[in-house]
Amino acid sequence: MAISAGMKTHLAESATYLCHLWRIEERPREIPIPWDSTKVVNCNARGGYLKKTAGTDGTDDAGAQSFQGWTGDIYVKMTTRLDGTVYFGLAEADSSVASNTIEYAIRVEANGTIKIYETGTLKATASSTARSGDWLRVQRDGTTITYWHNRTKIYTSLTASSATLYADASIATASATVNNAVFGHPGIVIRVTDHTRKITFESEVYTPLPMLPTRWARSTGLKPDNAELTHILTSGGVAEADILGGRWDYARFEFITVNYLDLSLGVAQRSKGQFGEFKLDNGRFVAELRSLSQPLSQEIGDIVGSLCLARRLGDLRCGQPLNSYQHDATVTVVTNQLQFTVNLSPAKANAYFQYGSVYVRTGDNRLFEREIKNNTGNVITLQRPFPLTIAVNDTVTLIAGCTRTRAACKTFVNANNPSGTNIENFQGFPDVPGNNKVFQYPE
């Protein structure tokens, strides 16, 4: 958080010409891409992950397409590994795994070169170079397709798209991978300032609304800063239902100090981080602000137990193909924000969706996901509500539940495994002695 020499001089002469800018970005709504097991060719496919395991090295003869397509605003995103040549993007149909069947593809090579291809035609070469761990994204807003490297737009397509689009990937290099591939929907961004008029800074407009931290303690080194924001509910776009539904959990923020008389001087001070715990207090909300160094103080690891460590059926650890276990439906009745009815025919058995998940495909909650507590036929009960009001005629995708036990894992059919079930992917440790064994003593 260095202050430039020019800014120091200006602040020394006119320290009162400062204002603060808040940029709060809702956490993007993302789900791992569920690959269609019937369209996986020469690859090992798991939730959001692909690896070329067969075919010819140097030929784009391996790949996959998503099980579902999307209309409207949508993006697909992957993490680079720089282990070979990979094409990734959005396609209307999957006639083959060749890269020239992907209508909107971003290509990354082992040396980090990024190129844009549309139906096999080179459209642009990015000036930036990818590094391992960078994000690459292909996004549709309205009918416009854009390509992104991290948070930088690298190309805007000249070809509009309004068709249903699927995630599509083609891999040329042997053992090259697609990692952390997700469908996503951009979150909204709130931009406010404590100044009395609008401020345009870094091509973004900040509207007047005082919203200052009520407590801020800065630390040296890698110790996390401690900060707290208190503000009135519904003011500035934050409502009680949003907070209860988790819409602003882990939202990213930037707190910027500038000289409003001369914005060309740049930033006097900038703090970045994400929201933590929220509290509601008599019409106000109190939000914990966590600095970028805060994750360094958290313990990281898994708890060994009898239950599977996979978060949900079909994720990266589970590896279960979801073709037979995810079901599209329409909401027909909304009892309350924890319970609604869908139109699956025939209805699934009671508890079929217990511990499963549901994400919304249309409406205000588009691409928000929630865990299912249980189901009684077509009546779905959630563990916690969606951030926004779910409505009749919203379309949803329901994913079957799993009790995460070894016995349950044996019941899921996975033709990719030697046994024909999913037991090879079981991530639990039911045979490890627990504390009751440790503390036993002879009678």
TITI-201561 format. One record per residue (C-alpha): x, y, z; residue number from 1. Coordinates in nm, 3 decimals, decimal comma, always signed. Layout:
<recs>
+---------+---------+---------+-----+
|       X |       Y |       Z | seq |
+---------+---------+---------+-----+
|       X |       Y |       Z | NUM |
...
+---------+---------+---------+-----+
</recs>
This chain:
<recs>
+---------+---------+---------+-----+
|       X |       Y |       Z | seq |
+---------+---------+---------+-----+
|  +0,000 |  +0,000 |  +0,000 |   1 |
|  +0,267 |  +0,244 |  -0,107 |   2 |
|  +0,192 |  +0,614 |  -0,167 |   3 |
|  +0,344 |  +0,770 |  -0,476 |   4 |
|  +0,577 |  +1,069 |  -0,449 |   5 |
|  +0,330 |  +1,291 |  -0,634 |   6 |
|  +0,049 |  +1,190 |  -0,405 |   7 |
|  +0,260 |  +1,254 |  -0,093 |   8 |
|  +0,330 |  +1,607 |  -0,211 |   9 |
|  -0,032 |  +1,672 |  -0,293 |  10 |
|  -0,157 |  +1,527 |  +0,034 |  11 |
|  +0,086 |  +1,739 |  +0,229 |  12 |
|  -0,065 |  +2,050 |  +0,067 |  13 |
|  -0,431 |  +1,945 |  +0,070 |  14 |
|  -0,497 |  +1,655 |  +0,303 |  15 |
|  -0,871 |  +1,730 |  +0,309 |  16 |
|  -0,923 |  +1,648 |  -0,060 |  17 |
|  -0,955 |  +1,275 |  +0,002 |  18 |
|  -1,250 |  +1,044 |  -0,051 |  19 |
|  -1,298 |  +0,673 |  -0,022 |  20 |
|  -1,428 |  +0,427 |  -0,279 |  21 |
|  -1,585 |  +0,091 |  -0,202 |  22 |
|  -1,590 |  -0,178 |  -0,468 |  23 |
|  -1,778 |  -0,488 |  -0,349 |  24 |
|  -1,802 |  -0,781 |  -0,591 |  25 |
|  -2,045 |  -1,064 |  -0,526 |  26 |
|  -1,874 |  -1,402 |  -0,533 |  27 |
|  -1,928 |  -1,554 |  -0,880 |  28 |
|  -2,189 |  -1,828 |  -0,897 |  29 |
|  -2,006 |  -2,134 |  -1,025 |  30 |
|  -2,065 |  -2,509 |  -1,051 |  31 |
|  -1,819 |  -2,776 |  -1,173 |  32 |
|  -1,886 |  -2,873 |  -1,533 |  33 |
|  -2,065 |  -3,212 |  -1,546 |  34 |
|  -1,919 |  -3,391 |  -1,848 |  35 |
|  -2,149 |  -3,603 |  -2,062 |  36 |
|  -2,007 |  -3,955 |  -2,023 |  37 |
|  -2,134 |  -4,049 |  -2,370 |  38 |
|  -1,923 |  -3,771 |  -2,526 |  39 |
|  -1,594 |  -3,829 |  -2,343 |  40 |
|  -1,332 |  -3,951 |  -2,592 |  41 |
|  -0,978 |  -4,067 |  -2,506 |  42 |
|  -0,998 |  -3,890 |  -2,170 |  43 |
|  -1,030 |  -3,950 |  -1,800 |  44 |
|  -1,323 |  -3,727 |  -1,703 |  45 |
|  -1,422 |  -3,625 |  -1,352 |  46 |
|  -1,612 |  -3,327 |  -1,214 |  47 |
|  -1,452 |  -3,022 |  -1,381 |  48 |
|  -1,143 |  -3,221 |  -1,483 |  49 |
|  -1,020 |  -3,385 |  -1,804 |  50 |
|  -0,695 |  -3,564 |  -1,888 |  51 |
|  -0,596 |  -3,708 |  -2,225 |  52 |
|  -0,520 |  -4,076 |  -2,172 |  53 |
|  -0,536 |  -4,216 |  -2,527 |  54 |
|  -0,520 |  -4,108 |  -2,889 |  55 |
|  -0,227 |  -3,958 |  -3,081 |  56 |
|  +0,010 |  -3,711 |  -2,918 |  57 |
|  -0,010 |  -3,378 |  -3,098 |  58 |
|  -0,354 |  -3,445 |  -3,249 |  59 |
|  -0,674 |  -3,296 |  -3,111 |  60 |
|  -0,847 |  -3,634 |  -3,086 |  61 |
|  -0,943 |  -3,627 |  -2,717 |  62 |
|  -1,200 |  -3,420 |  -2,534 |  63 |
|  -1,551 |  -3,394 |  -2,394 |  64 |
|  -1,865 |  -3,184 |  -2,386 |  65 |
|  -2,086 |  -3,087 |  -2,094 |  66 |
|  -2,402 |  -3,280 |  -2,017 |  67 |
|  -2,613 |  -2,963 |  -2,025 |  68 |
|  -2,631 |  -2,651 |  -2,237 |  69 |
|  -2,718 |  -2,297 |  -2,134 |  70 |
|  -2,903 |  -2,005 |  -2,282 |  71 |
|  -2,855 |  -1,643 |  -2,178 |  72 |
|  -2,553 |  -1,505 |  -1,994 |  73 |
|  -2,301 |  -1,775 |  -1,906 |  74 |
|  -1,927 |  -1,834 |  -1,892 |  75 |
|  -1,693 |  -2,130 |  -1,876 |  76 |
|  -1,362 |  -2,103 |  -1,694 |  77 |
|  -1,060 |  -2,328 |  -1,640 |  78 |
|  -0,726 |  -2,317 |  -1,460 |  79 |
|  -0,412 |  -2,350 |  -1,670 |  80 |
|  -0,160 |  -2,625 |  -1,594 |  81 |
|  +0,071 |  -2,561 |  -1,895 |  82 |
|  +0,110 |  -2,933 |  -1,960 |  83 |
|  +0,027 |  -2,923 |  -2,332 |  84 |
|  -0,203 |  -2,779 |  -2,596 |  85 |
|  -0,565 |  -2,750 |  -2,484 |  86 |
|  -0,873 |  -2,594 |  -2,648 |  87 |
|  -1,155 |  -2,491 |  -2,416 |  88 |
|  -1,470 |  -2,289 |  -2,468 |  89 |
|  -1,835 |  -2,280 |  -2,573 |  90 |
|  -1,991 |  -2,484 |  -2,853 |  91 |
|  -2,338 |  -2,526 |  -2,998 |  92 |
|  -2,309 |  -2,897 |  -3,075 |  93 |
|  -2,051 |  -3,172 |  -3,045 |  94 |
|  -2,004 |  -3,345 |  -3,380 |  95 |
|  -1,652 |  -3,462 |  -3,285 |  96 |
|  -1,374 |  -3,392 |  -3,036 |  97 |
|  -1,173 |  -3,194 |  -3,295 |  98 |
|  -1,101 |  -2,832 |  -3,198 |  99 |
|  -1,256 |  -2,696 |  -3,518 | 100 |
|  -1,603 |  -2,798 |  -3,396 | 101 |
|  -1,582 |  -2,554 |  -3,102 | 102 |
|  -1,751 |  -2,228 |  -3,204 | 103 |
|  -1,572 |  -2,018 |  -2,940 | 104 |
|  -1,244 |  -2,163 |  -2,813 | 105 |
|  -0,949 |  -2,029 |  -2,619 | 106 |
|  -0,627 |  -2,225 |  -2,678 | 107 |
|  -0,336 |  -2,241 |  -2,437 | 108 |
|  -0,003 |  -2,404 |  -2,515 | 109 |
|  +0,270 |  -2,547 |  -2,292 | 110 |
|  +0,476 |  -2,226 |  -2,329 | 111 |
|  +0,181 |  -2,013 |  -2,212 | 112 |
|  +0,082 |  -1,875 |  -2,552 | 113 |
|  -0,290 |  -1,792 |  -2,566 | 114 |
|  -0,481 |  -1,792 |  -2,896 | 115 |
|  -0,845 |  -1,745 |  -2,987 | 116 |
|  -1,007 |  -1,982 |  -3,236 | 117 |
|  -1,363 |  -1,980 |  -3,365 | 118 |
|  -1,471 |  -2,297 |  -3,548 | 119 |
|  -1,106 |  -2,369 |  -3,625 | 120 |
|  -1,019 |  -2,019 |  -3,752 | 121 |
|  -0,751 |  -1,819 |  -3,571 | 122 |
|  -0,899 |  -1,486 |  -3,461 | 123 |
|  -0,637 |  -1,340 |  -3,227 | 124 |
|  -0,321 |  -1,404 |  -3,028 | 125 |
|  -0,314 |  -1,259 |  -2,678 | 126 |
|  -0,034 |  -1,018 |  -2,588 | 127 |
|  -0,020 |  -1,171 |  -2,239 | 128 |
|  +0,130 |  -1,511 |  -2,156 | 129 |
|  -0,038 |  -1,760 |  -1,927 | 130 |
|  +0,133 |  -1,900 |  -1,621 | 131 |
|  +0,038 |  -2,214 |  -1,435 | 132 |
|  -0,259 |  -2,138 |  -1,212 | 133 |
|  -0,400 |  -1,856 |  -1,429 | 134 |
|  -0,767 |  -1,846 |  -1,525 | 135 |
|  -0,895 |  -1,855 |  -1,882 | 136 |
|  -1,259 |  -1,770 |  -1,947 | 137 |
|  -1,501 |  -1,759 |  -2,241 | 138 |
|  -1,812 |  -1,558 |  -2,160 | 139 |
|  -2,142 |  -1,464 |  -2,322 | 140 |
|  -2,322 |  -1,145 |  -2,219 | 141 |
|  -2,643 |  -1,099 |  -2,415 | 142 |
|  -2,525 |  -1,218 |  -2,756 | 143 |
|  -2,164 |  -1,099 |  -2,725 | 144 |
|  -1,880 |  -1,347 |  -2,669 | 145 |
|  -1,566 |  -1,228 |  -2,491 | 146 |
|  -1,241 |  -1,402 |  -2,398 | 147 |
|  -1,052 |  -1,335 |  -2,075 | 148 |
|  -0,711 |  -1,407 |  -1,923 | 149 |
|  -0,758 |  -1,368 |  -1,548 | 150 |
|  -0,944 |  -1,034 |  -1,518 | 151 |
|  -0,820 |  -0,894 |  -1,849 | 152 |
|  -1,034 |  -0,908 |  -2,162 | 153 |
|  -0,819 |  -1,024 |  -2,454 | 154 |
|  -1,070 |  -1,042 |  -2,741 | 155 |
|  -1,433 |  -0,966 |  -2,828 | 156 |
|  -1,589 |  -1,190 |  -3,090 | 157 |
|  -1,738 |  -1,040 |  -3,405 | 158 |
|  -1,985 |  -1,329 |  -3,424 | 159 |
|  -2,297 |  -1,297 |  -3,209 | 160 |
|  -2,449 |  -1,597 |  -3,034 | 161 |
|  -2,800 |  -1,660 |  -2,902 | 162 |
|  -2,801 |  -2,040 |  -2,928 | 163 |
|  -2,781 |  -2,295 |  -2,648 | 164 |
|  -2,412 |  -2,332 |  -2,564 | 165 |
|  -2,227 |  -2,625 |  -2,409 | 166 |
|  -1,886 |  -2,638 |  -2,245 | 167 |
|  -1,649 |  -2,808 |  -2,487 | 168 |
|  -1,285 |  -2,912 |  -2,470 | 169 |
|  -1,034 |  -3,064 |  -2,710 | 170 |
|  -0,690 |  -3,182 |  -2,599 | 171 |
|  -0,397 |  -3,235 |  -2,838 | 172 |
|  -0,101 |  -3,320 |  -2,613 | 173 |
|  -0,076 |  -3,658 |  -2,441 | 174 |
|  -0,148 |  -3,631 |  -2,065 | 175 |
|  -0,249 |  -3,264 |  -2,096 | 176 |
|  -0,536 |  -3,157 |  -1,870 | 177 |
|  -0,832 |  -2,926 |  -1,824 | 178 |
|  -0,851 |  -2,824 |  -1,458 | 179 |
|  -1,115 |  -2,670 |  -1,232 | 180 |
|  -1,353 |  -2,624 |  -1,525 | 181 |
|  -1,675 |  -2,451 |  -1,417 | 182 |
|  -1,992 |  -2,295 |  -1,550 | 183 |
|  -2,037 |  -1,950 |  -1,406 | 184 |
|  -2,251 |  -1,639 |  -1,389 | 185 |
|  -2,083 |  -1,306 |  -1,306 | 186 |
|  -2,177 |  -1,160 |  -0,970 | 187 |
|  -2,306 |  -0,806 |  -0,934 | 188 |
|  -2,069 |  -0,528 |  -0,831 | 189 |
|  -2,155 |  -0,249 |  -0,585 | 190 |
|  -1,954 |  +0,073 |  -0,626 | 191 |
|  -2,009 |  +0,351 |  -0,372 | 192 |
|  -1,817 |  +0,652 |  -0,241 | 193 |
|  -1,839 |  +0,873 |  +0,067 | 194 |
|  -1,807 |  +1,181 |  -0,157 | 195 |
|  -2,113 |  +1,398 |  -0,235 | 196 |
|  -2,102 |  +1,339 |  -0,610 | 197 |
|  -2,030 |  +1,055 |  -0,847 | 198 |
|  -1,666 |  +0,961 |  -0,891 | 199 |
|  -1,538 |  +0,792 |  -1,208 | 200 |
|  -1,214 |  +0,608 |  -1,133 | 201 |
|  -1,040 |  +0,339 |  -1,340 | 202 |
|  -1,335 |  +0,348 |  -1,585 | 203 |
|  -1,587 |  +0,263 |  -1,310 | 204 |
|  -1,854 |  +0,494 |  -1,166 | 205 |
|  -1,896 |  +0,517 |  -0,786 | 206 |
|  -2,223 |  +0,662 |  -0,654 | 207 |
|  -2,252 |  +0,862 |  -0,329 | 208 |
|  -2,333 |  +0,647 |  -0,027 | 209 |
|  -2,131 |  +0,677 |  +0,297 | 210 |
|  -2,008 |  +0,330 |  +0,392 | 211 |
|  -1,693 |  +0,345 |  +0,604 | 212 |
|  -1,536 |  +0,077 |  +0,824 | 213 |
|  -1,627 |  +0,121 |  +1,191 | 214 |
|  -1,310 |  -0,056 |  +1,305 | 215 |
|  -0,982 |  -0,117 |  +1,126 | 216 |
|  -0,662 |  -0,253 |  +1,281 | 217 |
|  -0,364 |  -0,296 |  +1,050 | 218 |
|  -0,082 |  -0,543 |  +1,116 | 219 |
|  +0,270 |  -0,574 |  +0,987 | 220 |
|  +0,413 |  -0,872 |  +0,803 | 221 |
|  +0,175 |  -1,153 |  +0,707 | 222 |
|  -0,057 |  -1,114 |  +1,004 | 223 |
|  -0,413 |  -1,046 |  +0,884 | 224 |
|  -0,568 |  -0,702 |  +0,924 | 225 |
|  -0,880 |  -0,681 |  +1,141 | 226 |
|  -1,166 |  -0,472 |  +1,010 | 227 |
|  -1,541 |  -0,440 |  +1,045 | 228 |
|  -1,809 |  -0,273 |  +0,836 | 229 |
|  -2,143 |  -0,165 |  +0,983 | 230 |
|  -2,420 |  -0,034 |  +0,764 | 231 |
|  -2,796 |  -0,005 |  +0,725 | 232 |
|  -2,977 |  -0,296 |  +0,561 | 233 |
|  -3,125 |  -0,244 |  +0,210 | 234 |
|  -2,899 |  +0,060 |  +0,167 | 235 |
|  -2,657 |  +0,020 |  -0,120 | 236 |
|  -2,810 |  -0,304 |  -0,246 | 237 |
|  -2,760 |  -0,531 |  +0,062 | 238 |
|  -3,080 |  -0,687 |  +0,198 | 239 |
|  -3,143 |  -0,918 |  +0,494 | 240 |
|  -3,258 |  -1,206 |  +0,271 | 241 |
|  -2,933 |  -1,179 |  +0,071 | 242 |
|  -2,725 |  -1,213 |  +0,387 | 243 |
|  -2,928 |  -1,502 |  +0,529 | 244 |
|  -2,906 |  -1,680 |  +0,195 | 245 |
|  -2,527 |  -1,638 |  +0,179 | 246 |
|  -2,525 |  -1,416 |  -0,129 | 247 |
|  -2,247 |  -1,196 |  +0,011 | 248 |
|  -2,043 |  -1,468 |  +0,183 | 249 |
|  -1,677 |  -1,433 |  +0,078 | 250 |
|  -1,757 |  -1,140 |  -0,152 | 251 |
|  -1,442 |  -0,955 |  -0,261 | 252 |
|  -1,390 |  -0,593 |  -0,166 | 253 |
|  -1,153 |  -0,308 |  -0,247 | 254 |
|  -1,129 |  -0,002 |  -0,023 | 255 |
|  -0,958 |  +0,277 |  -0,215 | 256 |
|  -0,848 |  +0,625 |  -0,107 | 257 |
|  -0,811 |  +0,888 |  -0,381 | 258 |
|  -0,784 |  +1,265 |  -0,421 | 259 |
|  -1,115 |  +1,368 |  -0,574 | 260 |
|  -0,973 |  +1,697 |  -0,705 | 261 |
|  -0,713 |  +1,519 |  -0,916 | 262 |
|  -0,788 |  +1,152 |  -0,982 | 263 |
|  -0,490 |  +1,131 |  -1,217 | 264 |
|  -0,269 |  +1,115 |  -0,907 | 265 |
|  -0,384 |  +0,758 |  -0,866 | 266 |
|  -0,444 |  +0,559 |  -0,550 | 267 |
|  -0,329 |  +0,695 |  -0,216 | 268 |
|  -0,413 |  +0,369 |  -0,042 | 269 |
|  -0,580 |  +0,047 |  -0,151 | 270 |
|  -0,689 |  -0,246 |  +0,066 | 271 |
|  -0,820 |  -0,574 |  -0,074 | 272 |
|  -0,978 |  -0,878 |  +0,082 | 273 |
|  -1,306 |  -1,061 |  +0,124 | 274 |
|  -1,606 |  -1,057 |  +0,354 | 275 |
|  -1,618 |  -1,302 |  +0,641 | 276 |
|  -1,885 |  -1,345 |  +0,904 | 277 |
|  -2,207 |  -1,140 |  +0,887 | 278 |
|  -2,423 |  -1,033 |  +1,181 | 279 |
|  -2,768 |  -0,874 |  +1,178 | 280 |
|  -2,843 |  -0,612 |  +1,441 | 281 |
|  -3,169 |  -0,409 |  +1,450 | 282 |
|  -3,188 |  -0,317 |  +1,085 | 283 |
|  -2,813 |  -0,305 |  +1,037 | 284 |
|  -2,557 |  -0,555 |  +0,919 | 285 |
|  -2,207 |  -0,597 |  +1,060 | 286 |
|  -1,959 |  -0,758 |  +0,823 | 287 |
|  -1,614 |  -0,889 |  +0,906 | 288 |
|  -1,351 |  -0,775 |  +0,655 | 289 |
|  -1,067 |  -1,021 |  +0,598 | 290 |
|  -0,742 |  -0,911 |  +0,437 | 291 |
|  -0,564 |  -1,112 |  +0,167 | 292 |
|  -0,327 |  -1,260 |  +0,423 | 293 |
|  -0,608 |  -1,404 |  +0,636 | 294 |
|  -0,612 |  -1,747 |  +0,459 | 295 |
|  -0,249 |  -1,793 |  +0,566 | 296 |
|  -0,364 |  -1,821 |  +0,927 | 297 |
|  -0,621 |  -2,094 |  +0,857 | 298 |
|  -0,561 |  -2,463 |  +0,907 | 299 |
|  -0,581 |  -2,660 |  +0,584 | 300 |
|  -0,646 |  -3,032 |  +0,562 | 301 |
|  -0,902 |  -3,309 |  +0,570 | 302 |
|  -1,057 |  -3,485 |  +0,866 | 303 |
|  -1,007 |  -3,860 |  +0,842 | 304 |
|  -1,326 |  -4,050 |  +0,911 | 305 |
|  -1,556 |  -4,322 |  +0,792 | 306 |
|  -1,745 |  -4,096 |  +0,550 | 307 |
|  -1,625 |  -4,010 |  +0,200 | 308 |
|  -1,436 |  -3,683 |  +0,166 | 309 |
|  -1,605 |  -3,597 |  -0,165 | 310 |
|  -1,824 |  -3,291 |  -0,122 | 311 |
|  -2,102 |  -3,415 |  -0,346 | 312 |
|  -2,188 |  -3,686 |  -0,596 | 313 |
|  -1,991 |  -3,646 |  -0,920 | 314 |
|  -1,731 |  -3,395 |  -0,802 | 315 |
|  -1,356 |  -3,423 |  -0,870 | 316 |
|  -1,292 |  -3,667 |  -0,586 | 317 |
|  -1,604 |  -3,873 |  -0,646 | 318 |
|  -1,569 |  -3,915 |  -1,022 | 319 |
|  -1,917 |  -4,065 |  -1,065 | 320 |
|  -2,068 |  -3,985 |  -1,409 | 321 |
|  -2,390 |  -3,793 |  -1,353 | 322 |
|  -2,580 |  -3,875 |  -1,671 | 323 |
|  -2,826 |  -4,096 |  -1,480 | 324 |
|  -2,822 |  -3,901 |  -1,155 | 325 |
|  -2,905 |  -3,542 |  -1,247 | 326 |
|  -3,254 |  -3,438 |  -1,344 | 327 |
|  -3,388 |  -3,116 |  -1,495 | 328 |
|  -3,723 |  -2,999 |  -1,362 | 329 |
|  -3,948 |  -2,695 |  -1,325 | 330 |
|  -4,071 |  -2,549 |  -0,997 | 331 |
|  -4,450 |  -2,583 |  -0,977 | 332 |
|  -4,522 |  -2,484 |  -0,615 | 333 |
|  -4,325 |  -2,273 |  -0,367 | 334 |
|  -4,424 |  -2,354 |  -0,010 | 335 |
|  -4,158 |  -2,132 |  +0,145 | 336 |
|  -3,795 |  -2,050 |  +0,079 | 337 |
|  -3,687 |  -2,388 |  +0,220 | 338 |
|  -3,939 |  -2,603 |  +0,038 | 339 |
|  -4,074 |  -2,626 |  -0,315 | 340 |
|  -4,228 |  -2,882 |  -0,551 | 341 |
|  -4,101 |  -2,984 |  -0,895 | 342 |
|  -4,260 |  -3,161 |  -1,189 | 343 |
|  -4,043 |  -3,474 |  -1,230 | 344 |
|  -4,235 |  -3,756 |  -1,391 | 345 |
|  -4,226 |  -4,014 |  -1,257 | 346 |
|  -4,144 |  -3,872 |  -0,916 | 347 |
|  -3,831 |  -4,006 |  -0,750 | 348 |
|  -3,851 |  -4,220 |  -0,438 | 349 |
|  -3,850 |  -4,057 |  -0,097 | 350 |
|  -3,495 |  -3,965 |  +0,018 | 351 |
|  -3,355 |  -4,012 |  -0,336 | 352 |
|  -3,224 |  -3,654 |  -0,325 | 353 |
|  -3,129 |  -3,657 |  +0,046 | 354 |
|  -2,784 |  -3,494 |  +0,086 | 355 |
|  -2,788 |  -3,416 |  -0,285 | 356 |
|  -2,780 |  -3,071 |  -0,440 | 357 |
|  -2,985 |  -2,843 |  -0,660 | 358 |
|  -2,885 |  -2,548 |  -0,873 | 359 |
|  -3,112 |  -2,304 |  -1,051 | 360 |
|  -3,093 |  -2,259 |  -1,428 | 361 |
|  -3,328 |  -1,963 |  -1,474 | 362 |
|  -3,461 |  -1,675 |  -1,267 | 363 |
|  -3,305 |  -1,457 |  -1,000 | 364 |
|  -3,112 |  -1,745 |  -0,840 | 365 |
|  -2,952 |  -1,857 |  -1,168 | 366 |
|  -2,649 |  -2,079 |  -1,092 | 367 |
|  -2,687 |  -2,058 |  -0,716 | 368 |
|  -2,651 |  -2,404 |  -0,561 | 369 |
|  -2,789 |  -2,546 |  -0,237 | 370 |
|  -2,774 |  -2,879 |  -0,052 | 371 |
|  -3,095 |  -3,078 |  -0,035 | 372 |
|  -3,200 |  -3,184 |  +0,314 | 373 |
|  -3,450 |  -3,443 |  +0,190 | 374 |
|  -3,729 |  -3,507 |  -0,056 | 375 |
|  -4,073 |  -3,659 |  -0,031 | 376 |
|  -4,149 |  -3,749 |  -0,389 | 377 |
|  -4,135 |  -3,421 |  -0,581 | 378 |
|  -4,135 |  -3,205 |  -0,268 | 379 |
|  -3,780 |  -3,077 |  -0,211 | 380 |
|  -3,660 |  -2,945 |  +0,126 | 381 |
|  -3,335 |  -2,746 |  +0,141 | 382 |
|  -3,075 |  -2,720 |  +0,415 | 383 |
|  -3,076 |  -2,340 |  +0,379 | 384 |
|  -3,262 |  -2,098 |  +0,148 | 385 |
|  -3,146 |  -1,950 |  -0,178 | 386 |
|  -3,028 |  -1,588 |  -0,150 | 387 |
|  -3,315 |  -1,460 |  -0,364 | 388 |
|  -3,678 |  -1,564 |  -0,387 | 389 |
|  -3,729 |  -1,884 |  -0,583 | 390 |
|  -4,036 |  -1,867 |  -0,804 | 391 |
|  -4,282 |  -2,090 |  -0,986 | 392 |
|  -4,156 |  -2,176 |  -1,338 | 393 |
|  -3,790 |  -2,148 |  -1,239 | 394 |
|  -3,602 |  -2,441 |  -1,393 | 395 |
|  -3,365 |  -2,635 |  -1,169 | 396 |
|  -3,123 |  -2,927 |  -1,191 | 397 |
|  -3,143 |  -3,180 |  -0,910 | 398 |
|  -2,851 |  -3,413 |  -0,834 | 399 |
|  -2,907 |  -3,739 |  -0,648 | 400 |
|  -2,789 |  -3,762 |  -0,291 | 401 |
|  -2,530 |  -3,987 |  -0,134 | 402 |
|  -2,485 |  -4,080 |  +0,231 | 403 |
|  -2,107 |  -4,092 |  +0,163 | 404 |
|  -2,069 |  -4,438 |  +0,314 | 405 |
|  -1,877 |  -4,726 |  +0,156 | 406 |
|  -2,198 |  -4,927 |  +0,116 | 407 |
|  -2,365 |  -4,639 |  -0,069 | 408 |
|  -2,067 |  -4,598 |  -0,302 | 409 |
|  -2,109 |  -4,958 |  -0,419 | 410 |
|  -2,463 |  -4,885 |  -0,537 | 411 |
|  -2,363 |  -4,625 |  -0,798 | 412 |
|  -2,300 |  -4,767 |  -1,145 | 413 |
|  -1,973 |  -4,642 |  -1,298 | 414 |
|  -1,881 |  -4,825 |  -1,619 | 415 |
|  -1,537 |  -4,656 |  -1,615 | 416 |
|  -1,428 |  -4,855 |  -1,309 | 417 |
|  -1,311 |  -5,219 |  -1,305 | 418 |
|  -1,584 |  -5,331 |  -1,066 | 419 |
|  -1,858 |  -5,144 |  -1,251 | 420 |
|  -1,946 |  -4,948 |  -0,937 | 421 |
|  -1,791 |  -4,632 |  -0,793 | 422 |
|  -1,619 |  -4,804 |  -0,500 | 423 |
|  -1,270 |  -4,743 |  -0,649 | 424 |
|  -1,330 |  -4,370 |  -0,598 | 425 |
|  -1,444 |  -4,397 |  -0,236 | 426 |
|  -1,256 |  -4,139 |  -0,028 | 427 |
|  -1,347 |  -4,247 |  +0,325 | 428 |
|  -1,150 |  -4,444 |  +0,586 | 429 |
|  -1,405 |  -4,666 |  +0,766 | 430 |
|  -1,140 |  -4,918 |  +0,876 | 431 |
|  -0,922 |  -4,668 |  +1,062 | 432 |
|  -0,972 |  -4,714 |  +1,439 | 433 |
|  -1,149 |  -4,421 |  +1,603 | 434 |
|  -1,097 |  -4,257 |  +1,942 | 435 |
|  -1,304 |  -4,525 |  +2,113 | 436 |
|  -1,034 |  -4,777 |  +2,018 | 437 |
|  -0,751 |  -4,549 |  +2,123 | 438 |
|  -0,890 |  -4,501 |  +2,473 | 439 |
|  -0,990 |  -4,863 |  +2,534 | 440 |
|  -0,813 |  -5,048 |  +2,812 | 441 |
|  -0,820 |  -5,410 |  +2,936 | 442 |
|  -1,107 |  -5,502 |  +3,167 | 443 |
+---------+---------+---------+-----+
</recs>
